[in-house]
């Protein structure tokens, strides 16, 4: 069950440097910040349901979440991992009805912003359009990389490329070190990202551990041999 609280100010926000809507608000004389409401969701809770109407723009403030498509028979394809500061979905910039669901992978906080003021500013200020477009392009680039991996890479290479992608993003957020990072995906989540079975994921993770390349320990990944992980990701 989600709970909400009213943010008094965006000042001091833990993702102020990476939140695209916060950055735009500070640049705007109308001062569109702070967020209207911040919701807290426990791990495993659905934040947004596919096909629902969302009239706000959502930014992940704390924690990890996953965007996914759900098939009629219950199968799930995760299409993106959301990290702190990410605009949860770009679809709402042009259409209120969502095309994918979002689930919390860890305990999360999600800030909601009034959609119409940001969209109106983007229509008249080139700087707004460029920043919002850049946020959406980052999502689309991750989706392109995932599509290429699903079509052409081996299971081992898919895992290596995915871990490296998360590591690069967390490094930019200063949430990791060169050898260890948080990792809130279960084996089934990883299977739903990479188009593999949970059994196959388990086998590949054991193989990578036996090769002293990576090791998953609880909610962390230890990178034991970064050059080798990079080489595998390129195969």
Residue, then its C-alpha position, 0 to 999 in steps of 0.5 A: x500500500x503506497x503512502x504519500x507526503x507533501x514535499x516542502x521544497x526540492x531543496x536538498x533533494x537527494x536527486x536534485x542534480x539528476x532529476x530532469x524536472x527539478x533542473x527545468x524548474x530551477x531554470x524557470x522564473x515561474x518556479x514550477x518546483x516542488x513536486x506536487x506529492x511524493x509517494x512511497x511504495x514498498x518493493x513489489x508494489x505496482x506504481x503504474x498499471x499498463x493502460x491506466x490514465x496518468x495526468x502527472x509526470x513521475x520521477x523516481x526519487x529513491x530506489x529502483x523500479x522496472x518498466x514492463x509489458x504484460x502479456x495476456x497469459x501473464x508473461x512479463x517483459x521488462x523493458x527498462x530499469x529506472x534509477x533515482x532521478x529518472x523520468x519514469x515514463x516519456x509517454x505521458x509527455x504526449x499521451x496520458x494513457x500509459x503503454x507499460x506498467x511500473x513496479x518497485x524493485x526496492x522500496x521507492x519514493x516517486x515524486x509527481x509533478x503537474x504535467x501541463x505546466x511542463x508540457x506547455x513550457x516545452x512547447x515554447x522554450x527550446x531549452x525545455x524541449x531539449x532537456x526533456x527530449x534528452x531524458x526520453x532519448x536516454x530511455x530509448x537508447x537503453x531500449x535499443x541496446x536491450x533489443x540488440x542484445x536480445x536479438x544477437x547476443x549469447x546469454x552470458x553476453x546479455x548478462x555482462x552487458x546488462x550489468x555493465x549498463x547498470x554499473x555505468x548509470x550507478x557510477x554517474x549517480x555515485x551509488x557504486x564503487x569500481x568493484x561493487x554496486x547495489x543490485x535489486x533484481x531477483x533472478x526472475x527479474x533478470x530473466x524477464x529483462x534478458x529473455x531467458x528462463x530463471x534456470x538459465x540465469x542461475x546457470x550463467x551467474x554461477x558460470x560467471x562466478x566460477x570464472x571469477x568475473x562477477x558474484x551476486x551476494x544478496x542485493x549487491x553485485x561484486x565485479x571481480x574482473x571488469x576487463x573480462x566482463x567488458x570482453x564478454x559483453x562485446x561478444 
